[in-house]
Amino acid sequence: MNVARSFNNWRKYRQTVTELGRMSSRELNDLGISRADIYNVARQSVGR
């Protein structure tokens, strides 16, 4: 079960990184996120 949970967390992380990466800098700024913060935000989204 731990492997399945890890895989799902990885998928959520990658999806978040992909979606945020597709946004323009202005859209990210409207959300209060800088490009440098994308990976940290993605990590937080899966609770790491």
Backbone atoms as SQL, in Angstrom:
CREATE TABLE atoms (id INTEGER PRIMARY KEY, chain TEXT, resi INTEGER, resn TEXT, atom TEXT, x REAL, y REAL, z REAL);
INSERT INTO atoms VALUES
  (1, 'A', 1, 'MET', 'N', 0.818, -1.194, 0.000),
  (2, 'A', 1, 'MET', 'CA', 0.000, 0.000, 0.000),
  (3, 'A', 1, 'MET', 'C', 0.862, 1.258, 0.000),
  (4, 'A', 2, 'ASN', 'N', 1.995, 1.219, 0.634),
  (5, 'A', 2, 'ASN', 'CA', 2.887, 2.363, 0.685),
  (6, 'A', 2, 'ASN', 'C', 3.396, 2.732, -0.717),
  (7, 'A', 3, 'VAL', 'N', 3.634, 1.728, -1.552),
  (8, 'A', 3, 'VAL', 'CA', 4.102, 1.986, -2.918),
  (9, 'A', 3, 'VAL', 'C', 3.017, 2.718, -3.703),
  (10, 'A', 4, 'ALA', 'N', 1.784, 2.283, -3.555),
  (11, 'A', 4, 'ALA', 'CA', 0.675, 2.931, -4.253),
  (12, 'A', 4, 'ALA', 'C', 0.518, 4.378, -3.788),
  (13, 'A', 5, 'ARG', 'N', 0.635, 4.612, -2.498),
  (14, 'A', 5, 'ARG', 'CA', 0.528, 5.974, -1.966),
  (15, 'A', 5, 'ARG', 'C', 1.663, 6.845, -2.489),
  (16, 'A', 6, 'SER', 'N', 2.863, 6.305, -2.518),
  (17, 'A', 6, 'SER', 'CA', 4.011, 7.058, -3.030),
  (18, 'A', 6, 'SER', 'C', 3.824, 7.408, -4.502),
  (19, 'A', 7, 'PHE', 'N', 3.318, 6.462, -5.266),
  (20, 'A', 7, 'PHE', 'CA', 3.081, 6.713, -6.688),
  (21, 'A', 7, 'PHE', 'C', 2.027, 7.794, -6.883),
  (22, 'A', 8, 'ASN', 'N', 0.951, 7.727, -6.125),
  (23, 'A', 8, 'ASN', 'CA', -0.097, 8.745, -6.230),
  (24, 'A', 8, 'ASN', 'C', 0.417, 10.120, -5.822),
  (25, 'A', 9, 'ASN', 'N', 1.231, 10.169, -4.784),
  (26, 'A', 9, 'ASN', 'CA', 1.833, 11.443, -4.370),
  (27, 'A', 9, 'ASN', 'C', 2.728, 11.999, -5.465),
  (28, 'A', 10, 'TRP', 'N', 3.501, 11.128, -6.103),
  (29, 'A', 10, 'TRP', 'CA', 4.389, 11.552, -7.189),
  (30, 'A', 10, 'TRP', 'C', 3.563, 12.111, -8.353),
  (31, 'A', 11, 'ARG', 'N', 2.456, 11.429, -8.675),
  (32, 'A', 11, 'ARG', 'CA', 1.589, 11.893, -9.765),
  (33, 'A', 11, 'ARG', 'C', 0.991, 13.254, -9.449),
  (34, 'A', 12, 'LYS', 'N', 0.540, 13.465, -8.217),
  (35, 'A', 12, 'LYS', 'CA', -0.005, 14.761, -7.816),
  (36, 'A', 12, 'LYS', 'C', 1.068, 15.847, -7.907),
  (37, 'A', 13, 'TYR', 'N', 2.281, 15.504, -7.462),
  (38, 'A', 13, 'TYR', 'CA', 3.396, 16.442, -7.514),
  (39, 'A', 13, 'TYR', 'C', 3.676, 16.851, -8.957),
  (40, 'A', 14, 'ARG', 'N', 3.797, 15.873, -9.852),
  (41, 'A', 14, 'ARG', 'CA', 4.103, 16.155, -11.260),
  (42, 'A', 14, 'ARG', 'C', 2.977, 16.955, -11.916),
  (43, 'A', 15, 'GLN', 'N', 1.729, 16.630, -11.596),
  (44, 'A', 15, 'GLN', 'CA', 0.603, 17.351, -12.169),
  (45, 'A', 15, 'GLN', 'C', 0.620, 18.805, -11.722),
  (46, 'A', 16, 'THR', 'N', 0.906, 19.030, -10.456),
  (47, 'A', 16, 'THR', 'CA', 0.963, 20.398, -9.940),
  (48, 'A', 16, 'THR', 'C', 2.085, 21.182, -10.605),
  (49, 'A', 17, 'VAL', 'N', 3.260, 20.566, -10.730),
  (50, 'A', 17, 'VAL', 'CA', 4.390, 21.236, -11.378),
  (51, 'A', 17, 'VAL', 'C', 4.036, 21.571, -12.827),
  (52, 'A', 18, 'THR', 'N', 3.421, 20.632, -13.525),
  (53, 'A', 18, 'THR', 'CA', 3.056, 20.844, -14.926),
  (54, 'A', 18, 'THR', 'C', 2.045, 21.974, -15.073),
  (55, 'A', 19, 'GLU', 'N', 1.001, 21.949, -14.247),
  (56, 'A', 19, 'GLU', 'CA', -0.036, 22.972, -14.354),
  (57, 'A', 19, 'GLU', 'C', 0.503, 24.361, -14.007),
  (58, 'A', 20, 'LEU', 'N', 1.287, 24.448, -12.952),
  (59, 'A', 20, 'LEU', 'CA', 1.851, 25.749, -12.591),
  (60, 'A', 20, 'LEU', 'C', 2.870, 26.214, -13.626),
  (61, 'A', 21, 'GLY', 'N', 3.614, 25.282, -14.191),
  (62, 'A', 21, 'GLY', 'CA', 4.605, 25.626, -15.202),
  (63, 'A', 21, 'GLY', 'C', 3.997, 26.169, -16.476),
  (64, 'A', 22, 'ARG', 'N', 2.780, 25.792, -16.765),
  (65, 'A', 22, 'ARG', 'CA', 2.090, 26.282, -17.963),
  (66, 'A', 22, 'ARG', 'C', 1.534, 27.682, -17.798),
  (67, 'A', 23, 'MET', 'N', 1.430, 28.134, -16.564),
  (68, 'A', 23, 'MET', 'CA', 0.889, 29.469, -16.305),
  (69, 'A', 23, 'MET', 'C', 1.919, 30.538, -16.637),
  (70, 'A', 24, 'SER', 'N', 1.416, 31.694, -17.009),
  (71, 'A', 24, 'SER', 'CA', 2.315, 32.820, -17.259),
  (72, 'A', 24, 'SER', 'C', 2.805, 33.368, -15.919),
  (73, 'A', 25, 'SER', 'N', 3.857, 34.142, -15.987),
  (74, 'A', 25, 'SER', 'CA', 4.391, 34.751, -14.770),
  (75, 'A', 25, 'SER', 'C', 3.366, 35.668, -14.121),
  (76, 'A', 26, 'ARG', 'N', 2.567, 36.318, -14.943),
  (77, 'A', 26, 'ARG', 'CA', 1.535, 37.210, -14.404),
  (78, 'A', 26, 'ARG', 'C', 0.464, 36.413, -13.653),
  (79, 'A', 27, 'GLU', 'N', 0.055, 35.271, -14.216),
  (80, 'A', 27, 'GLU', 'CA', -0.939, 34.436, -13.542),
  (81, 'A', 27, 'GLU', 'C', -0.401, 33.908, -12.219),
  (82, 'A', 28, 'LEU', 'N', 0.853, 33.480, -12.240),
  (83, 'A', 28, 'LEU', 'CA', 1.476, 33.002, -11.007),
  (84, 'A', 28, 'LEU', 'C', 1.547, 34.119, -9.976),
  (85, 'A', 29, 'ASN', 'N', 1.916, 35.302, -10.417),
  (86, 'A', 29, 'ASN', 'CA', 2.005, 36.449, -9.521),
  (87, 'A', 29, 'ASN', 'C', 0.646, 36.768, -8.899),
  (88, 'A', 30, 'ASP', 'N', -0.422, 36.626, -9.680),
  (89, 'A', 30, 'ASP', 'CA', -1.771, 36.847, -9.153),
  (90, 'A', 30, 'ASP', 'C', -2.090, 35.861, -8.032),
  (91, 'A', 31, 'LEU', 'N', -1.514, 34.668, -8.100),
  (92, 'A', 31, 'LEU', 'CA', -1.715, 33.653, -7.061),
  (93, 'A', 31, 'LEU', 'C', -0.735, 33.806, -5.903),
  (94, 'A', 32, 'GLY', 'N', 0.224, 34.709, -6.063),
  (95, 'A', 32, 'GLY', 'CA', 1.220, 34.920, -5.021),
  (96, 'A', 32, 'GLY', 'C', 2.345, 33.906, -5.070),
  (97, 'A', 33, 'ILE', 'N', 2.592, 33.368, -6.265),
  (98, 'A', 33, 'ILE', 'CA', 3.628, 32.348, -6.449),
  (99, 'A', 33, 'ILE', 'C', 4.635, 32.858, -7.475),
  (100, 'A', 34, 'SER', 'N', 5.909, 32.682, -7.194),
  (101, 'A', 34, 'SER', 'CA', 6.923, 33.008, -8.195),
  (102, 'A', 34, 'SER', 'C', 7.339, 31.711, -8.882),
  (103, 'A', 35, 'ARG', 'N', 7.968, 31.833, -10.029),
  (104, 'A', 35, 'ARG', 'CA', 8.430, 30.631, -10.745),
  (105, 'A', 35, 'ARG', 'C', 9.358, 29.784, -9.881),
  (106, 'A', 36, 'ALA', 'N', 10.160, 30.438, -9.068),
  (107, 'A', 36, 'ALA', 'CA', 11.096, 29.714, -8.209),
  (108, 'A', 36, 'ALA', 'C', 10.383, 28.905, -7.133),
  (109, 'A', 37, 'ASP', 'N', 9.137, 29.247, -6.840),
  (110, 'A', 37, 'ASP', 'CA', 8.379, 28.570, -5.788),
  (111, 'A', 37, 'ASP', 'C', 7.572, 27.377, -6.277),
  (112, 'A', 38, 'ILE', 'N', 7.532, 27.136, -7.567),
  (113, 'A', 38, 'ILE', 'CA', 6.669, 26.090, -8.116),
  (114, 'A', 38, 'ILE', 'C', 6.941, 24.736, -7.465),
  (115, 'A', 39, 'TYR', 'N', 8.191, 24.352, -7.361),
  (116, 'A', 39, 'TYR', 'CA', 8.510, 23.032, -6.808),
  (117, 'A', 39, 'TYR', 'C', 8.153, 22.935, -5.323),
  (118, 'A', 40, 'ASN', 'N', 8.343, 24.019, -4.594),
  (119, 'A', 40, 'ASN', 'CA', 7.964, 24.021, -3.178),
  (120, 'A', 40, 'ASN', 'C', 6.458, 23.918, -3.008),
  (121, 'A', 41, 'VAL', 'N', 5.715, 24.629, -3.831),
  (122, 'A', 41, 'VAL', 'CA', 4.256, 24.569, -3.773),
  (123, 'A', 41, 'VAL', 'C', 3.780, 23.151, -4.114),
  (124, 'A', 42, 'ALA', 'N', 4.399, 22.554, -5.110),
  (125, 'A', 42, 'ALA', 'CA', 4.028, 21.184, -5.507),
  (126, 'A', 42, 'ALA', 'C', 4.322, 20.194, -4.372),
  (127, 'A', 43, 'ARG', 'N', 5.460, 20.361, -3.711),
  (128, 'A', 43, 'ARG', 'CA', 5.785, 19.477, -2.572),
  (129, 'A', 43, 'ARG', 'C', 4.761, 19.621, -1.464),
  (130, 'A', 44, 'GLN', 'N', 4.361, 20.852, -1.192),
  (131, 'A', 44, 'GLN', 'CA', 3.377, 21.101, -0.154),
  (132, 'A', 44, 'GLN', 'C', 2.005, 20.525, -0.521),
  (133, 'A', 45, 'SER', 'N', 1.713, 20.457, -1.806),
  (134, 'A', 45, 'SER', 'CA', 0.404, 19.954, -2.227),
  (135, 'A', 45, 'SER', 'C', 0.247, 18.469, -1.950),
  (136, 'A', 46, 'VAL', 'N', 1.355, 17.754, -1.824),
  (137, 'A', 46, 'VAL', 'CA', 1.272, 16.318, -1.498),
  (138, 'A', 46, 'VAL', 'C', 1.652, 16.045, -0.043),
  (139, 'A', 47, 'GLY', 'N', 1.943, 17.102, 0.691),
  (140, 'A', 47, 'GLY', 'CA', 2.211, 16.959, 2.110),
  (141, 'A', 47, 'GLY', 'C', 3.577, 16.419, 2.456),
  (142, 'A', 48, 'ARG', 'N', 4.555, 16.703, 1.631),
  (143, 'A', 48, 'ARG', 'CA', 5.920, 16.235, 1.910),
  (144, 'A', 48, 'ARG', 'C', 6.627, 17.167, 2.830);
